[in-house]
Amino acid sequence: MSLDYQSLDTLRQNHPAWRLLASPHAPLIASFLQTAYIAPNVRVLAQADLTEALEDELFAIRELQGPDSFPKSAADYLNDWAAPEKGWLRKFYRQDSDEVQFDLTPATEKAIGWLESLNERSFVGTESRLLTLFDLLKQLQKGSTDDPEARLQELQKRRDEIDREIAQVKQGNIALLDDTALRDRFMQFTQQAKELLSDFREVEHNFRGLDRSVRERIAQWQGDKGELLEEIMGERDAIAGSDQGNSFRAFWDFLMSPTRQEEFSELLEQVLILPAITQLKPDSRTRRIHYDWLEAGEHTQRTVARLSQQLRRFLDDQAWLENRRIMNILQGIESKTLSLRESLFSTQIGNEFMFIDSGSATIDIPMERPLYTPPLKTRIANIRLESGDEKLDSSILFSQIVINKAAIAGHIRQSLQLKSQISLTDLCLSRPIKQGLAELVAYLELAGDDSDHNRFKFIVDESIEDKISWQTADDSDISTTHCARLPRVIFLR
């Protein structure tokens, strides 16, 4: 991209990331969205949850800066941030749901990432980056050389190096990285791991753009169905075969390998307990960064699945309409033929089989248009509102509990990464129930929820009865143990 004046001026006016950085509310927007989406790695939030979180954030700011700070409501701010002229949030409806959802746009994540890069780092590691560049050059050279002799020389060189290292180890000379080198490489690892996580949102955005263009083209297409399908499938194959599509598919195949997952988890656990790494106090999310990659990759895969679903629905609808039209024509011909079978081949005058209306133009005379009729205005009676004198206990309104289904789903998903199946009892033992029967019902609801592509498959073994217990405390901190008996529910990967 050319960084001339015209290009930068156009970018400043049209790019959402630049508009966000230039907004007077940028500190509020960036801090709130970073806390709501990026820090906990949340991809989608319901409008009610996001509005409640923003109301809390606005309340805290108004306590510090006065009640006139940010005068609009949280819902108005969210709608403003999701407007097309801003483009900092994506507002949409999930399939089979009437609740509004919000997602972060790739441009907003880029802007927040750039703000994070402004913080001064404890030290800038250059050795690990240089070694990474060197390894990349070696991979490029090795992957592009088709000379067998050169490849054999390279392999022989690597074998000699390995033999020398084995000899050194046998003599007790083991080369170790010092603490500075360990911290350098770990900081580069965490930075690239976060960048990879943010790249998923951009890949999903590109696939969603293709999905939107396909929907628009299907809705407006008036030509032959085959031509439309050929054009759409050609574009889809072009994206799937592009560098981005190939790289994502290779990454997904690598990540979905159970052997690779176990190897990655073991390596990560061994690195995180090193004293030099422990001193850095790494983010707790680093321990499960590969599970975050899986969740982000699932969103991208669902977008691709929706694209295929749109094409299949289009084919089904078109085939059903054409079949019905053909059947109506055939039934009309048959009924007409049966009614005229006695006189169909006679030569009598007026024995027609079918009439075709002659072509004629439809004429609309301007004076035939109806005159303007003013709309009726609704009269509202001026009834004076009186304040009530009822005394009600409003504390019950604040004693409601909300079950975090996303956290429960994440717990099930994380458990299924380690096992092919897990029972509901084991899930409740590893993550004890804290919100009573409602939380247990949430597990069962997720097990029976088929609106999310059957993500949680399950079976019920009625021959075995499980007992799940939990404790609750009343206002006097007296705990009570509750128990539920139900057939064994097993979640499957």
N, C-alpha and C positions, 0 to 999 in steps of 0.2 A: 504494500500500500504506500502511495506517495504521500509524504507529509508536507505538501505545499499548503498555501493559505486557503485555497478554495476547498480542498479536501477536508482540512481540519475544521473550517467554518461549517461545512455541511455536517460533519460528524458531531460537532458541538450542538447543533440544532436538532439532530435526529436520533442520535444514539442514546438509549435510556440510561446507560451507565454514566455518561457525561452529564446528562440532565440531573441525575441523582446527586452527583458530586457538587453540582452548581446550585442545588436546591437549598433554600434557607433552613429547611427542616432535615437536612442530611444527617446531623448527629442523631436525631430521634429515629429516623428511618433505618440507618445502618446499624445502630446499636440494637434496636428492637428486632429487626429481621435476623441479625446474627445470633441473637439469643434464642429466637423462636425456631429458626430453621437450621442454621449451619452448625452451631455448637452441639445440639443433640442429634444431628443428622436426621432431621425430619423432612420428608419429601412433600407431604400434603397435610394441611390442617383445615378442619371444619371452621366455618365462619363464626360459630358460637364460641369455640375455644380460642380462636385468634382474637376475636373482639374482646373477650374477657381478659386475655393477657395484655392487650394494648390499653384497656381501661386501667388496669393496675399500674402500667408503666406511666400513663398520663397522670394518674392520681399522685404518684411519687414525685413526678416533675413539678406538678402544680403545688405540692407541699413545699418544695424548695424555692420555686421561682414566682409563686403567686398564682391566684386563681385565673388570671387573664392569659396565662401561658397556654397555648394550644387550645383555643376555645371550642373547636368542633368536637363532635363525639368520635369515639373509636371507629364506629361503623362508617361514618363519613370519611374519615382518613383512609380506611382500607379501600373503600370504593374509589376514592381519589387516586390512590397509588396503583389501583388496577385499571384505571382508565387508559384507553389506547394512546392518549397523548403523553402519558407517563410511562407505562409499561414496566413497572417495578414488581408487580405481582400478576399472576395469572389467575383469573376468576373463572370457575367452570363448575359444571355439575357432573357428578359421577353417574355412570350408567346404573339404572334402577334405584336412583336416590334423588330426592328433591331438595337435599341440603347443599348449600353453596360451599364450595371448597376453594382454598387459596394455595397457590404454589409459587415458589420463588422463580424468577426468570434468570436465565444465564447471565444477562447483562448486569443484574443486580448483584449476583454472586461475584462477578468479576470486579465490580466497584468495591465491594466489601473486602475482597481479597487484596486489592491494591491498597486499601486503607490499612489492612493488617501489615502489609510489607513496609509501611512507613515507620513502624516501631524499630528501635535500635536493637540489634541482636547482640547477645553476649559475646560472640566472636563469629567471624565469617570464615567458614571452612572452605579452603580452596583445593586442598589435596584430593579430597574425595571427588570433587567435580572434575578435576583434571584426569583422575583415574577413570571416571565414568566416560569422559570424552574419548580417552585412549581406548577403552574397551569397545566403545561404539565404532571407532574407526577400524579396529581389528575385526569386529563382526562384519562390517561392510566389505572389507578387503577379502575376508574368508568366504563370505557368501557370494561374492561376484567373481571368484577365480575358478575357472573350469579346467585349469591345467593340472592333470593328475600328478605330475612331478612336483609342482609347487605345493600341492596339498600334502603329499607325502613328506616333503621337507618340513612343512609346518607341524605335522603330527609328530615327526621324529624329534623336532625341537621341543615340543611340549612333553614328550615322553622323557627326554633327557632331563628337563627341569624337574619333572615329578620324581625321577630316580634320584636326582641330587637331594631333593627335599626329603625323600624317604631315608636316604643315608644319614642326613643330618638328624632326623628324628630318632633314628636308631642309636645315634651317638649321644642323645639327650639334648641336642641343640634345637629347641623349638622356638621359632620366631613368633613373637606375639606383638599385637598392636598396643601402643601405649594409650593412656587415658585420653590424650588429646585426639588421637586418630579415631578412637572409638566414638567420642562425642561428635566429632566432625561427620563421620558416616551416619550416625544415628539421626542427627539433625537434618541431613540431606534426605534420609529415608522418610522421616515424618513430613517433611515439606512436599516431597513428591507424592506421598500417600494422600495428603489432603488435596493436592492439585488433581490427582486422578479421580477423587471423589467428586470434585466440582465439574470435571469434564463430563461426567455422566449426564448432568443436567443439560449440558449443551447438546450432547448426542441425542438425548430424548427430545429436545426442542426441535432438532432438525427432522427427526422422524415424525414428530407431531405436525410439523409444517407440511410434510408430504401427505399425511392423513387428512389434513384440512383441505388441501388442494384437490385430493381425490373426491372428498365429499362434495365440494363445490362443483367439480366437473360432472359428477354423476347427476346432481340436481339440475344442471343446466343443459345436459347433453340431449340433442335432438336427432342425432344421426344414427348410424349403424352401431349395434352393440359390440360387434367384433372389433371395429376400429377403436372404440373406446377402451376395450380391454387390452388390445395390443399396445395402445399408447401408455396406459397406466402400468401394465406389467413391465413395459420397457423402462419406464422411469424407476420403478421399484427395483428391477434388476440392476439398473445403473447405480442406484444408491447402495444396494447390497454388495455390489462388486467394486465400489469405490474404495479408496484407501481407508476412509473412516469406517465403512461397513466391514471390510476385511479385518481391520485392526480390532474392532469391537468383537467380531465373531471369534477371533483367535484368543482374545482376552477372556471371553466368556467360557470357551472350552477349557482354557487353562484353569480358571477359577472354579469351575464345576467339577473338576477332578477330585474325588475324595482323597486320593494319595497326595495331591498337591496341597489340599487344605490341611491335612494332618502335618505334612512337612513344614508348611508355613507356620502353623500354630506352634509346633515344637521349636522352630528357630526363633520365633518371636518371644516365647517364654524364656528361652536360654539367654537371649540378649537383654531382656528387661530386668533380669536379676543381677546383671553385672554391676559392680559398685560404681563404675564410672557413669553408667547410664542412670542408675538410681539417684545419683547426685543431681541430675538434670530435672528430676521430678516430672517425668513425662506425663502427658495427659492420659487419664484412665481409659479413654476411648481408643488409644493406640493398641491396647491389648486385643480389641475386637474389630480392628479396622477392616479385616477381610470380610467380616460379616456385614459391615456397612457397605462394602463394595457389592456384596450379594444383593442387599436390599435395593441399592441404587440400580443395579443391573436388571432386577426384576421389573422395575418401573419401565425401563426402556423396552424390555421384552413384551410387556403388556401393551405398549403403544404399537409395536409391530403387529401384535396379535389383533388389535382393534382394526388395523388397516386391512388385514386379511378378512376379518369379519365383515367389514363394509363391502368388500368385493363379493363375498359369498352371498350376502343379503341382496345385493344388487342383482346378481345372477338369478337367485331364487324368485325375486319379485318380478323381474322381466319375464322369466320363463312361465310363471303362473299367469300373468296377464295375457301373454300370447296364446297360451293353451286355452284360456277361457274364451278369448275372442274367436279362436278357430272353432272351438266346440259350439259356440253360439251360431256361427255361420253355417256349420254342418247341420245343426238341429233345425235351423230355419229352412234350409234347402230340403231336408227330409220331410218336414211337415207340409211344405208347399207342394212337394211332389206327390205325397199321399193324397192331398186334397184335390189334386188335378189329374190323378192317374187315369180316370175314365175318359177325360176329354183333352189330355195333354197333346196327343198326336192327331187330333181331329183338325179339320181345315175350316172350322167355323170362324166367322168374323168376331173379334173381341175375345178370343181365347188366348190371352197373354199369360205368360208364366211369371214375369217380373216387370215392375215399372221402375224406371230411373228418372228422377226429377230432372228437369232441364235446369241448367245453370242460370242463376239470377243474382243480381247484386242487392245487398241490403242497404236501403237508403234511410238515413236518420235525418229528419228535418229539425233544424235548430229550434223552431217554435214548439216542438213536442217535448222539449225538456221541461221538467217540473220547475216551478218557481221556488225561490228560496224561502224556506220556512225557518223562522228563528227558533232556536232550541228553547225548551221550557226550562225555566229556572226554578230550582227547588227552594221553597220557602222554609226557613228554619224558625221554629217557635222560640222566642226569647225566654227560655226557662232559666231561672236563676238557680245556680248550683248551691246547695247547702252542705256545709261540712258535717260529717257524721260524728256521733258521739259514742260509737261502739268502741269498746276497749278489747282489742284482740292481742293475743300473744304473737308478736311478729318474729320471735326467735326461731320458730319452726321453719321460717323461710330460709334461714341461714344454716340450718342443721342438715340440709340435704347433702347427699354424697353423690359424687360423679365417678363412675367406673372408667378408668383409663383403658379402653379396649386396645388402643395401639400398643401400650406397654405389655398387655397380656399376650397380644399377637406376637410381639417381639420375643417374649419369653418362650412361647411355643416354637417359634421359628429357630431361635438359638439352640433350644434343646434338641430339635430335630437335625441340627447340623452335626451333632455328636452321635446320635443314634438314629436308626432307621424307623423306630417307633417308640412311643413313650406313653404311659398311661396317665390319666388325669390325676390319679393319686400321687404319682411321682412328681408331676408338675407342681402340685400343691405342697409337697414336701420341700422341694428345692426353692420354692417361692411361697412362703406361707400366706394364707388368706388373711387379709387385714380389714377388709370391708364387708365381711359377713356373707350372707347368702347371695346378695346381689353380685358379688365378685364370682362366686361359684356358677351362678346362672350365666354370667358373661362368658365363662369358659365353654359352657354347653352351647351358648348362642353362636360362638365362633366355630364350634364343631359342626353346627348345623347350617352355617351360613354358606350358601352356594353362589353368592353374588360376586365373589372375588375369585372366580376361575377355579373353584374347588382347591384353594390353596391349602386348606387343612382337611385332608382326607381323614376319616375316622371310621372305626368300627365299634360296635357295642356287643360285648360278650355278656349275655344275660345269665349265663350259667355261673358267673362269679359275681359276688356282691362285695363292693368296696365300701369302706367307711372313711369318710373325710371329715375331719374335725377342725375347728378353729375357735379362737377365744375372742370375747368382746368384753369391754369394761364399761361400767356405768359411771355416773357422775361421782360416785364415792370411790372410784378406782377398784371396785370389786369385780374381778374377772369371772366370766361365766364361759364354760366350754360348751359349744354347740357341736352337734354331729349330724351328718347327713349320710344316709345309706342309699346307694344307687348302683345299678349294674356297671360293670367295668367299662369305661370309655377309653379307647386307645387311639391316639393320634398317629397318623402315618406320614412318612416323608413324601 
